[in-house]
Amino acid sequence: MRAELEKRIDRGSYVKVPLFEGKLPEGNYAQIVEIKPKAEVGKHYHKFQYELFYIISGTARLGIGEKEFEAKPGDIYLVAPGTVHWVINESDEPFKLLVVKMNYRGEEDTVWL
């Protein structure tokens, strides 16, 4: 199986690239997310899904619940359902991470604040 890297979905402040969409076991989903330079992904949470973040490149401020981290390559974070999280990329370089969603139920699971 190969990743479908040609499929890029631009969401304004970030671009996501679905990996193996429709090929993982039901309820699981993987994507590469690239937060654009000087951009942010606002506060939100998921009602049902867990998200695992593996930082590929760049640095950014990552908020998870009441904590804030300086996320850098090699770091791994797990976000539980109902936990507010956000990302701010203050650098001039993209911030790239692998996002694995477990218990994924689609876009309707995301609540933006």
N, C-alpha and C positions, 0 to 999 in steps of 0.2 A: 504494500500500500504506500502511496506517495502523497505528500501534502499538496493541497491545491493552492499554491502560493500566488497564482495569477489572479485570484478573486480577492480584490481589495475593496472594502466598503468604507467610504469616507464619511465620518460622523462629525465633521467640523473640527473639533479640537483634537481628534484622534482618528486613526485608521485601524480597522481590524481586518485580519486575514483569517477566515475560518480554516481550520485544519481538519481533515478527515470528516467533514460535515456529513452527517447521515451514515457514517460508517462505524462510529463507536457504538457500544451498547447503549440502548435507550436510557435517557436520563443523564448522559455524559456528553461533553462538548469541549473542544479545545480550539484555541485561537491564539494568534500572535497579535498583540495590541501595541501600536506605536503612538505614544503621546507626542504631539508636535511640539517643537521648541516654543517656549513662552506660552504654553497652553495648559489647561487644566481639565480634569474630569470631575465634575461637581459631586457633592455629597449625595449618596444613594445607598440603598440596601436591597437585598433580595429576600423574598419571603420564604423560599424553600431551598435554594441552592447554596452550596459551599463553593468558594472560589479559592484555588491555589495559584499563587503568583510566583513565577520564577523569573528573576530579573536577568535579561540578556545583555543589555547595554544601556549606557547613560546613567544619570542619577536624577532623583526627584524626591520631593517630600510626599510621603505616603501616610495618610491617616487611616487608622483602623480603630474604630470605637473611640476611646478617649486618648489613645496613644498616637504619637507621630514619629515616623521613622525617616531617616535619610537612606532611601533605598538605593542600592548599588549592585552591579553585576555579581551574580552568584547567590544573592539573598533569596530566601524563600519565605513566603507568608501564606497563612491560611486564614480566610475570612469565613466565619460561620453565618448561617442565615440570621437575618435580623440585625446584623452588625453594620452600622453606618461606616462607609469608607469613601475615600477620595484620593486624587493624585494631583499634584502641582509640579509641572516641569518648568523651572525657572531658568534653565540653561539654554544655550544656543544650539543644542544637539537634541535629536529625538531621544525619547526614553522608551525602550523596547522591552516588552515582557511577554512571556508565555503565560496564558491564562487557561487553567483547566477547571471547567465547571462540572460539579457533581450534583446529581439530583436536579439537573437542568430542566426547566419547564418552559423555556422560550422567553421572549422579550417582555411578556406580561408579568413576569416574576419580579422585574426591576421597579423599584419605587424611587423616583427622583425627589429630592428635598429642595 
